[in-house]
Amino acid sequence: MTHVTWTGAAGLRFQTEKEVILIDPYYTRVDIFNTLLRSITPDPAAINAALPDPEKVAAIVVGHTHSDHALDVPWIAARNNCAVVGSRSLDILMSLNGLPQRTRVCAGGESVTLTDTASVTMIRSAHGLVAMGKVPFEGEIRPSMTLPMKASGYRVGTVFAPMLQLQGIRFLHVGSANFEEKALQGHACDVLFLCVPGWKRRQGYPQRLIAMTRPSTVVLFHYDNFSKPHLPGTKTRPMPLIDMPGFIRAIQEYAQNVSVRVPDVGEVMEF
């Protein structure tokens, strides 16, 4: 049994009896004022509250290096001494945080062994067109940057849709509402995690994604307003103007046999 928790933004926590694997862990939830105007830093108290058991975190996988996906990663990696998998930009970010050569750098298509029971395939992907029809903060994080830096310094880098294989189940993480069709060919999954915001800006999203990957379950996530705190046990505060009912309807009209789940932040799902 694998327990999967949506931890906010694009963050997922995969837990088995032996280990924890994280994808895009982000617990700091910087408010919009600081995101736009000031340098940002991880919040150790928020991270420790979310991850109280450091010795169990075996690996962190990062889909891209915007701050809501990567800000907390170096801090978590240093505390847990765990494997880190991601892009060249992630490697630079880790080095800026005093953690050089800690990242397994991928360009797309690599399969990386994480533990005895887990591996990840780093499928090339694309970022959604969420900022006035454009990708926010394009390009690479630069080695010349100094910390702390503004959110604009956390450039997107190479974008991946990680396929985590854990205890015989294939979990595909699409952390931004876009994809590269050629790279995705041949990658079927059991559980498909789909980013919601920006879904109308990519033709064929989600229908083409579902047709190619053939999941039995689709989980909708990254729809929370992650610039505001989330209180455990409360309903998730969604981003404005995402049209969640329309997204669910688009999936169900196309793939009637697919189970659609819409968790709240902190909800644990069993697979």
C-alpha positions as YAML, in Angstrom:
chain: A
units: angstrom
residues:
- id: 1
  name: MET
  ca: [0.00, 0.00, 0.00]
- id: 2
  name: THR
  ca: [1.22, 3.47, -0.94]
- id: 3
  name: HIS
  ca: [-0.18, 6.52, 0.82]
- id: 4
  name: VAL
  ca: [-0.09, 9.68, -1.30]
- id: 5
  name: THR
  ca: [-0.68, 13.10, 0.22]
- id: 6
  name: TRP
  ca: [-1.20, 16.30, -1.73]
- id: 7
  name: THR
  ca: [0.85, 18.75, 0.33]
- id: 8
  name: GLY
  ca: [-0.07, 21.95, -1.53]
- id: 9
  name: ALA
  ca: [0.89, 23.55, -4.87]
- id: 10
  name: ALA
  ca: [2.38, 20.68, -6.95]
- id: 11
  name: GLY
  ca: [3.72, 18.87, -3.90]
- id: 12
  name: LEU
  ca: [3.11, 15.15, -3.42]
- id: 13
  name: ARG
  ca: [4.29, 12.92, -0.60]
- id: 14
  name: PHE
  ca: [4.51, 9.18, -1.34]
- id: 15
  name: GLN
  ca: [4.84, 7.05, 1.77]
- id: 16
  name: THR
  ca: [5.28, 3.31, 2.21]
- id: 17
  name: GLU
  ca: [6.21, 1.33, 5.30]
- id: 18
  name: LYS
  ca: [9.88, 1.86, 4.51]
- id: 19
  name: GLU
  ca: [10.28, 5.31, 3.01]
- id: 20
  name: VAL
  ca: [9.00, 8.68, 1.88]
- id: 21
  name: ILE
  ca: [9.52, 10.12, -1.60]
- id: 22
  name: LEU
  ca: [8.65, 13.75, -2.34]
- id: 23
  name: ILE
  ca: [7.83, 15.45, -5.63]
- id: 24
  name: ASP
  ca: [7.97, 19.27, -5.72]
- id: 25
  name: PRO
  ca: [7.71, 19.73, -1.93]
- id: 26
  name: TYR
  ca: [6.70, 23.29, -1.08]
- id: 27
  name: TYR
  ca: [5.55, 24.16, 2.42]
- id: 28
  name: THR
  ca: [6.67, 27.78, 2.83]
- id: 29
  name: ARG
  ca: [3.69, 29.28, 0.93]
- id: 30
  name: VAL
  ca: [5.14, 32.75, 0.44]
- id: 31
  name: ASP
  ca: [2.45, 35.44, 0.34]
- id: 32
  name: ILE
  ca: [1.79, 37.35, -2.87]
- id: 33
  name: PHE
  ca: [3.38, 40.61, -1.65]
- id: 34
  name: ASN
  ca: [6.72, 38.97, -0.90]
- id: 35
  name: THR
  ca: [6.52, 36.82, -4.02]
- id: 36
  name: LEU
  ca: [6.24, 39.89, -6.21]
- id: 37
  name: LEU
  ca: [8.44, 42.39, -4.43]
- id: 38
  name: ARG
  ca: [10.94, 40.84, -2.02]
- id: 39
  name: SER
  ca: [13.57, 38.16, -1.76]
- id: 40
  name: ILE
  ca: [12.13, 34.88, -0.51]
- id: 41
  name: THR
  ca: [13.49, 32.15, 1.75]
- id: 42
  name: PRO
  ca: [12.28, 28.77, 3.02]
- id: 43
  name: ASP
  ca: [10.31, 28.66, 6.27]
- id: 44
  name: PRO
  ca: [12.01, 26.02, 8.48]
- id: 45
  name: ALA
  ca: [9.10, 25.93, 10.92]
- id: 46
  name: ALA
  ca: [6.61, 25.15, 8.16]
- id: 47
  name: ILE
  ca: [8.90, 22.51, 6.68]
- id: 48
  name: ASN
  ca: [9.54, 20.83, 10.04]
- id: 49
  name: ALA
  ca: [5.83, 20.80, 10.81]
- id: 50
  name: ALA
  ca: [5.12, 19.08, 7.49]
- id: 51
  name: LEU
  ca: [8.09, 16.68, 7.62]
- id: 52
  name: PRO
  ca: [8.66, 15.68, 11.24]
- id: 53
  name: ASP
  ca: [10.47, 12.42, 10.38]
- id: 54
  name: PRO
  ca: [13.62, 13.35, 8.46]
- id: 55
  name: GLU
  ca: [15.27, 9.95, 8.37]
- id: 56
  name: LYS
  ca: [12.50, 8.47, 6.22]
- id: 57
  name: VAL
  ca: [12.77, 10.85, 3.24]
- id: 58
  name: ALA
  ca: [14.64, 8.83, 0.65]
- id: 59
  name: ALA
  ca: [14.44, 11.10, -2.39]
- id: 60
  name: ILE
  ca: [13.15, 14.39, -3.79]
- id: 61
  name: VAL
  ca: [12.13, 14.72, -7.42]
- id: 62
  name: VAL
  ca: [11.61, 18.17, -8.95]
- id: 63
  name: GLY
  ca: [9.54, 18.86, -12.07]
- id: 64
  name: HIS
  ca: [10.81, 22.43, -12.61]
- id: 65
  name: THR
  ca: [12.47, 25.17, -10.61]
- id: 66
  name: HIS
  ca: [9.88, 27.90, -10.07]
- id: 67
  name: SER
  ca: [9.81, 28.87, -6.41]
- id: 68
  name: ASP
  ca: [6.54, 27.06, -5.66]
- id: 69
  name: HIS
  ca: [8.22, 23.83, -6.79]
- id: 70
  name: ALA
  ca: [11.84, 24.22, -5.69]
- id: 71
  name: LEU
  ca: [12.28, 26.88, -2.99]
- id: 72
  name: ASP
  ca: [12.20, 24.41, -0.10]
- id: 73
  name: VAL
  ca: [14.12, 21.59, -1.82]
- id: 74
  name: PRO
  ca: [17.72, 22.49, -0.81]
- id: 75
  name: TRP
  ca: [16.67, 22.97, 2.82]
- id: 76
  name: ILE
  ca: [14.88, 19.60, 2.90]
- id: 77
  name: ALA
  ca: [17.73, 17.85, 1.10]
- id: 78
  name: ALA
  ca: [20.31, 19.22, 3.55]
- id: 79
  name: ARG
  ca: [18.25, 18.16, 6.54]
- id: 80
  name: ASN
  ca: [17.53, 14.68, 5.23]
- id: 81
  name: ASN
  ca: [20.70, 13.91, 3.24]
- id: 82
  name: CYS
  ca: [18.51, 12.34, 0.56]
- id: 83
  name: ALA
  ca: [18.79, 11.83, -3.18]
- id: 84
  name: VAL
  ca: [17.70, 14.74, -5.39]
- id: 85
  name: VAL
  ca: [16.66, 14.41, -9.04]
- id: 86
  name: GLY
  ca: [15.96, 17.30, -11.40]
- id: 87
  name: SER
  ca: [17.32, 19.73, -13.96]
- id: 88
  name: ARG
  ca: [20.51, 21.68, -14.46]
- id: 89
  name: SER
  ca: [18.76, 24.68, -12.91]
- id: 90
  name: LEU
  ca: [18.03, 22.62, -9.81]
- id: 91
  name: ASP
  ca: [21.69, 21.63, -9.61]
- id: 92
  name: ILE
  ca: [22.65, 25.32, -9.73]
- id: 93
  name: LEU
  ca: [20.10, 26.14, -7.03]
- id: 94
  name: MET
  ca: [21.49, 23.37, -4.84]
- id: 95
  name: SER
  ca: [25.03, 24.68, -5.38]
- id: 96
  name: LEU
  ca: [23.95, 28.21, -4.45]
- id: 97
  name: ASN
  ca: [22.70, 26.69, -1.20]
- id: 98
  name: GLY
  ca: [26.06, 25.02, -0.50]
- id: 99
  name: LEU
  ca: [25.06, 21.61, -1.86]
- id: 100
  name: PRO
  ca: [27.14, 21.09, -5.03]
- id: 101
  name: GLN
  ca: [27.03, 17.77, -6.87]
- id: 102
  name: ARG
  ca: [24.03, 16.59, -4.89]
- id: 103
  name: THR
  ca: [21.62, 16.57, -7.84]
- id: 104
  name: ARG
  ca: [21.15, 13.80, -10.37]
- id: 105
  name: VAL
  ca: [20.88, 16.10, -13.37]
- id: 106
  name: CYS
  ca: [18.50, 14.99, -16.12]
- id: 107
  name: ALA
  ca: [17.80, 16.33, -19.60]
- id: 108
  name: GLY
  ca: [14.76, 14.18, -20.32]
- id: 109
  name: GLY
  ca: [14.09, 10.48, -20.78]
- id: 110
  name: GLU
  ca: [16.36, 9.20, -18.02]
- id: 111
  name: SER
  ca: [15.19, 6.49, -15.62]
- id: 112
  name: VAL
  ca: [16.72, 6.92, -12.17]
- id: 113
  name: THR
  ca: [16.71, 4.32, -9.40]
- id: 114
  name: LEU
  ca: [15.69, 5.98, -6.13]
- id: 115
  name: THR
  ca: [15.46, 3.01, -3.73]
- id: 116
  name: ASP
  ca: [15.10, -0.75, -3.87]
- id: 117
  name: THR
  ca: [11.38, -0.35, -4.60]
- id: 118
  name: ALA
  ca: [11.19, 2.99, -6.42]
- id: 119
  name: SER
  ca: [12.42, 4.57, -9.64]
- id: 120
  name: VAL
  ca: [11.52, 7.67, -11.63]
- id: 121
  name: THR
  ca: [11.50, 8.43, -15.35]
- id: 122
  name: MET
  ca: [12.04, 12.10, -16.10]
- id: 123
  name: ILE
  ca: [9.77, 12.75, -19.09]
- id: 124
  name: ARG
  ca: [10.34, 16.06, -20.87]
- id: 125
  name: SER
  ca: [7.35, 18.35, -20.56]
- id: 126
  name: ALA
  ca: [6.34, 22.00, -20.90]
- id: 127
  name: HIS
  ca: [5.09, 24.70, -18.58]
- id: 128
  name: GLY
  ca: [1.55, 26.00, -18.83]
- id: 129
  name: LEU
  ca: [0.85, 29.42, -20.32]
- id: 130
  name: VAL
  ca: [-0.44, 30.87, -17.08]
- id: 131
  name: ALA
  ca: [0.95, 34.43, -17.10]
- id: 132
  name: MET
  ca: [-0.97, 36.40, -19.73]
- id: 133
  name: GLY
  ca: [-0.57, 33.52, -22.17]
- id: 134
  name: LYS
  ca: [3.14, 33.09, -21.46]
- id: 135
  name: VAL
  ca: [5.44, 30.94, -19.35]
- id: 136
  name: PRO
  ca: [6.51, 32.91, -16.26]
- id: 137
  name: PHE
  ca: [10.22, 33.33, -15.55]
- id: 138
  name: GLU
  ca: [11.58, 31.44, -18.54]
- id: 139
  name: GLY
  ca: [15.22, 30.37, -18.76]
- id: 140
  name: GLU
  ca: [17.72, 28.89, -16.34]
- id: 141
  name: ILE
  ca: [18.73, 29.79, -12.81]
- id: 142
  name: ARG
  ca: [22.11, 31.47, -13.18]
- id: 143
  name: PRO
  ca: [25.23, 30.45, -11.22]
- id: 144
  name: SER
  ca: [25.99, 34.16, -10.75]
- id: 145
  name: MET
  ca: [22.85, 34.64, -8.64]
- id: 146
  name: THR
  ca: [23.18, 35.14, -4.90]
- id: 147
  name: LEU
  ca: [20.80, 34.10, -2.13]
- id: 148
  name: PRO
  ca: [18.29, 35.12, -1.03]
- id: 149
  name: MET
  ca: [16.73, 36.01, -4.37]
- id: 150
  name: LYS
  ca: [13.34, 37.09, -5.60]
- id: 151
  name: ALA
  ca: [10.82, 34.66, -7.05]
- id: 152
  name: SER
  ca: [11.81, 35.93, -10.49]
- id: 153
  name: GLY
  ca: [15.27, 34.42, -9.94]
- id: 154
  name: TYR
  ca: [13.75, 30.97, -9.68]
- id: 155
  name: ARG
  ca: [13.66, 30.40, -13.43]
- id: 156
  name: VAL
  ca: [11.65, 27.51, -14.79]
- id: 157
  name: GLY
  ca: [14.60, 25.52, -16.17]
- id: 158
  name: THR
  ca: [13.91, 22.25, -17.96]
- id: 159
  name: VAL
  ca: [10.37, 21.04, -17.30]
- id: 160
  name: PHE
  ca: [9.62, 17.40, -16.55]
- id: 161
  name: ALA
  ca: [6.58, 15.25, -15.94]
- id: 162
  name: PRO
  ca: [8.12, 12.69, -13.56]
- id: 163
  name: MET
  ca: [6.79, 9.12, -13.76]
- id: 164
  name: LEU
  ca: [7.31, 7.56, -10.34]
- id: 165
  name: GLN
  ca: [7.16, 3.77, -10.21]
- id: 166
  name: LEU
  ca: [6.58, 2.66, -6.65]
- id: 167
  name: GLN
  ca: [5.47, -0.77, -5.41]
- id: 168
  name: GLY
  ca: [4.30, -1.72, -8.89]
- id: 169
  name: ILE
  ca: [2.18, 1.42, -9.45]
- id: 170
  name: ARG
  ca: [3.00, 4.09, -12.05]
- id: 171
  name: PHE
  ca: [2.27, 7.64, -10.88]
- id: 172
  name: LEU
  ca: [2.60, 10.42, -13.48]
- id: 173
  name: HIS
  ca: [3.05, 13.93, -12.10]
- id: 174
  name: VAL
  ca: [2.02, 16.71, -14.50]
- id: 175
  name: GLY
  ca: [2.81, 19.74, -12.37]
- id: 176
  name: SER
  ca: [1.94, 22.36, -14.98]
- id: 177
  name: ALA
  ca: [-0.93, 22.39, -17.47]
- id: 178
  name: ASN
  ca: [1.03, 21.48, -20.59]
- id: 179
  name: PHE
  ca: [2.92, 18.56, -22.10]
- id: 180
  name: GLU
  ca: [5.24, 17.49, -24.93]
- id: 181
  name: GLU
  ca: [3.39, 14.89, -26.93]
- id: 182
  name: LYS
  ca: [6.46, 13.31, -28.55]
- id: 183
  name: ALA
  ca: [8.23, 12.85, -25.21]
- id: 184
  name: LEU
  ca: [5.11, 11.39, -23.60]
- id: 185
  name: GLN
  ca: [4.53, 8.68, -26.20]
- id: 186
  name: GLY
  ca: [4.76, 5.15, -24.78]
- id: 187
  name: HIS
  ca: [4.41, 6.23, -21.14]
- id: 188
  name: ALA
  ca: [1.23, 4.70, -19.76]
- id: 189
  name: CYS
  ca: [0.40, 5.22, -16.09]
- id: 190
  name: ASP
  ca: [-2.01, 4.00, -13.44]
- id: 191
  name: VAL
  ca: [-2.55, 7.31, -11.64]
- id: 192
  name: LEU
  ca: [-2.33, 10.66, -13.40]
- id: 193
  name: PHE
  ca: [-1.91, 13.84, -11.33]
- id: 194
  name: LEU
  ca: [-3.07, 16.85, -13.36]
- id: 195
  name: CYS
  ca: [-2.37, 20.52, -12.65]
- id: 196
  name: VAL
  ca: [-5.61, 22.49, -13.01]
- id: 197
  name: PRO
  ca: [-4.74, 26.21, -13.52]
- id: 198
  name: GLY
  ca: [-4.20, 27.08, -17.17]
- id: 199
  name: TRP
  ca: [-5.94, 23.96, -18.47]
- id: 200
  name: LYS
  ca: [-7.88, 25.85, -21.17]
- id: 201
  name: ARG
  ca: [-4.71, 27.31, -22.73]
- id: 202
  name: ARG
  ca: [-3.35, 23.99, -24.05]
- id: 203
  name: GLN
  ca: [-5.29, 22.25, -26.80]
- id: 204
  name: GLY
  ca: [-5.81, 18.59, -25.95]
- id: 205
  name: TYR
  ca: [-5.26, 19.06, -22.24]
- id: 206
  name: PRO
  ca: [-6.52, 16.93, -20.54]
- id: 207
  name: GLN
  ca: [-8.08, 14.73, -23.24]
- id: 208
  name: ARG
  ca: [-4.92, 13.96, -25.21]
- id: 209
  name: LEU
  ca: [-2.94, 13.35, -22.03]
- id: 210
  name: ILE
  ca: [-5.48, 10.78, -20.85]
- id: 211
  name: ALA
  ca: [-5.62, 9.12, -24.26]
- id: 212
  name: MET
  ca: [-1.83, 8.70, -24.32]
- id: 213
  name: THR
  ca: [-1.25, 7.63, -20.72]
- id: 214
  name: ARG
  ca: [-4.43, 5.54, -20.15]
- id: 215
  name: PRO
  ca: [-4.79, 6.04, -16.37]
- id: 216
  name: SER
  ca: [-7.50, 4.40, -14.29]
- id: 217
  name: THR
  ca: [-7.48, 7.34, -11.86]
- id: 218
  name: VAL
  ca: [-6.99, 11.07, -12.45]
- id: 219
  name: VAL
  ca: [-6.20, 13.28, -9.46]
- id: 220
  name: LEU
  ca: [-6.62, 17.04, -9.82]
- id: 221
  name: PHE
  ca: [-4.15, 19.16, -7.87]
- id: 222
  name: HIS
  ca: [-2.09, 22.38, -7.82]
- id: 223
  name: TYR
  ca: [-5.38, 24.29, -7.72]
- id: 224
  name: ASP
  ca: [-4.90, 25.78, -4.25]
- id: 225
  name: ASN
  ca: [-4.11, 29.43, -3.61]
- id: 226
  name: PHE
  ca: [-0.61, 28.62, -2.35]
- id: 227
  name: SER
  ca: [0.16, 32.28, -1.56]
- id: 228
  name: LYS
  ca: [-2.07, 31.94, 1.50]
- id: 229
  name: PRO
  ca: [-1.70, 29.66, 4.55]
- id: 230
  name: HIS
  ca: [-3.60, 26.40, 4.65]
- id: 231
  name: LEU
  ca: [-4.92, 25.24, 8.02]
- id: 232
  name: PRO
  ca: [-4.89, 21.46, 8.49]
- id: 233
  name: GLY
  ca: [-8.35, 19.95, 8.33]
- id: 234
  name: THR
  ca: [-9.93, 22.85, 6.44]
- id: 235
  name: LYS
  ca: [-11.25, 22.96, 2.89]
- id: 236
  name: THR
  ca: [-8.77, 24.02, 0.26]
- id: 237
  name: ARG
  ca: [-8.97, 27.62, -0.90]
- id: 238
  name: PRO
  ca: [-8.79, 27.43, -4.73]
- id: 239
  name: MET
  ca: [-7.16, 29.85, -7.11]
- id: 240
  name: PRO
  ca: [-9.61, 32.21, -8.78]
- id: 241
  name: LEU
  ca: [-11.01, 31.64, -12.28]
- id: 242
  name: ILE
  ca: [-9.80, 28.05, -12.72]
- id: 243
  name: ASP
  ca: [-13.23, 26.60, -13.69]
- id: 244
  name: MET
  ca: [-12.87, 23.34, -11.79]
- id: 245
  name: PRO
  ca: [-16.38, 22.13, -12.78]
- id: 246
  name: GLY
  ca: [-15.55, 22.67, -16.43]
- id: 247
  name: PHE
  ca: [-12.28, 20.76, -16.09]
- id: 248
  name: ILE
  ca: [-13.99, 17.81, -14.41]
- id: 249
  name: ARG
  ca: [-16.69, 17.85, -17.05]
- id: 250
  name: ALA
  ca: [-14.10, 17.85, -19.86]
- id: 251
  name: ILE
  ca: [-12.50, 14.74, -18.38]
- id: 252
  name: GLN
  ca: [-15.71, 12.86, -17.68]
- id: 253
  name: GLU
  ca: [-17.21, 13.57, -21.11]
- id: 254
  name: TYR
  ca: [-14.07, 12.23, -22.77]
- id: 255
  name: ALA
  ca: [-13.15, 9.34, -20.45]
- id: 256
  name: GLN
  ca: [-16.24, 8.09, -18.65]
- id: 257
  name: ASN
  ca: [-14.48, 5.06, -17.15]
- id: 258
  name: VAL
  ca: [-11.76, 7.11, -15.49]
- id: 259
  name: SER
  ca: [-12.14, 7.84, -11.78]
- id: 260
  name: VAL
  ca: [-11.64, 11.56, -11.02]
- id: 261
  name: ARG
  ca: [-10.50, 12.61, -7.55]
- id: 262
  name: VAL
  ca: [-10.28, 16.16, -6.21]
- id: 263
  name: PRO
  ca: [-8.43, 16.04, -2.89]
- id: 264
  name: ASP
  ca: [-7.97, 18.79, -0.34]
- id: 265
  name: VAL
  ca: [-4.50, 19.86, 0.73]
- id: 266
  name: GLY
  ca: [-3.32, 17.36, 3.32]
- id: 267
  name: GLU
  ca: [-5.69, 14.62, 2.21]
- id: 268
  name: VAL
  ca: [-4.18, 11.13, 2.17]
- id: 269
  name: MET
  ca: [-5.06, 8.84, -0.74]
- id: 270
  name: GLU
  ca: [-4.38, 5.08, -0.74]
- id: 271
  name: PHE
  ca: [-3.19, 3.20, -3.82]
...
